Amino acid sequence: MHRQKGTPNIPQAIKEEIVCKHKQGATVRELANEYGKTYKTVKGLLYRENLKRKRVPRQRGRKSAVTLQEYKYECNRLRMENELLRDFLHLAGRK
């Protein structure tokens, strides 16, 4: 007979208790023994909860409008860069 994989879902209230006790200084092993879970389960739970708390939501929306002056500056910069590269290739005997 095979062993059942995974663990049943842990209620959110219990997860919050575990995280709170861990912040207060309880070790993962103590928490695992207290709640009847394995060390690995409690450690994974704490890891996932920490990731959730650290995650910063991405900001969506439009990018800031670029002015016509900025487009002209970029265009001139690219033209100069192209001219320099063309001159370099000509001097190097490539084209």
N, C-alpha and C positions, 0 to 999 in steps of 0.2 A: 504494500500500500504506500502511495506517495504522500509526501508532506504537502500541505496546502501552502501555496506561496502567498506572500503579501500579508498585511495586517489589516484588521478592520479599521474603518475610519475612526479617528480620534476626534471627539467633539471639540469645537472651537474653544469652549470654556476651559477644558483641560489643557489645551495647547497654551492658552494664555497664562494659566497657572504655572505650567512648566517653565515658560519663558521668564515669568516674573521671579520664580524661585531661583532660576539660574542666574539672573541678574543680581539677586541678593547674595549669591555666593555658593549655592548648592552645586555639587559636582554632577556631571552627567550620570555617573554610576549610581549615585544616591537617588537621583530622580528616576532612573530606570527601575531600581528596586522598589521605590515607593509606589510607582504607578503600575508595576507589573509588566513593564515592557522591556525589550532588549536594549542593550547599550547602543547598538547601531541605530535602532529606531528612534530613540530619543535624540541622539546626536544628529541624525538626518533632519528630524523635525526642527531642532534649534537652528540648523544651517538654513533650511528653507524659510523659516520665520525671519531670520536676520536678513536674508536676501530681499524678502518682501518689504521690510522696513527701510532698507537702504535704497531700493529702486526709486529712481526719480522718473516721473512720467514724462514722456516725450512731448515737446510742445509742437503742436501742429498749427498750420496757418500759412499765410503768404509770407514770402521773403520780402525784405524791405525793398522798396522801389529804388532802382538805380537811375540816377539822373542822366540826362543826355550828355552832360559834360564828362561824366565818368566813362560812358561808352566811347566818346571821342578820344579820351586819354588812352584807354585800353587799345583802341584801334591803331592809334599812332605808335604806341609801344610795340605792338605786334608787327607793324610795317617795318619799323627800324630793325627789329629782331630778324625778320625775313631777309632784309637787305644785307645785314651783317653775315648771315649764314650763306647767302648766295655769293657774296664776295669771298668768303672763306673757301667755299667749294671751288670757285673759279681759280683762286690762287693755288689750291691744292691740286689742281689739274683734273678735277672730276667731271666737269660739265662744260 
